[in-house]
Amino acid sequence: MRRRFSAATLDRLRDLEIEIALDAIATMVKADPAFIPTKDARTRRWHVHTERGDYEILTTGCKWYDTRARVGGGGAIDLTMHLLGLSFVDAVKRLSVQVSSDGRRRS
């Protein structure tokens, strides 16, 4: 029998702010204060370190872009899959453990 994630869990993780997801899955996250967006004023650049290495990530709303790998996507689950090399199921499990139901990182 296959187990499924609840719709509420998936919706919560899909709506999770990218910055919260970065904080939850990375060992180090630092916003680049010198970055000046060119297309959208909401865009931010982050220097991120995970167990798999260092990344430079641009975020705009729920969208993200890895400037070094030249790969982008949308949502916290997709970002977790990319940065940690996880399957969808493992990314959902990891985020579910790291982020509480109110969208805050668990200690």
Summary of the structure (lengths in Angstrom):
residues: 107
radius of gyration: 13.7
end to end distance: 32.6
largest distance: 51.2
contacts: 285
relative contact order: 0.21
helix: 34%
strand: 27%
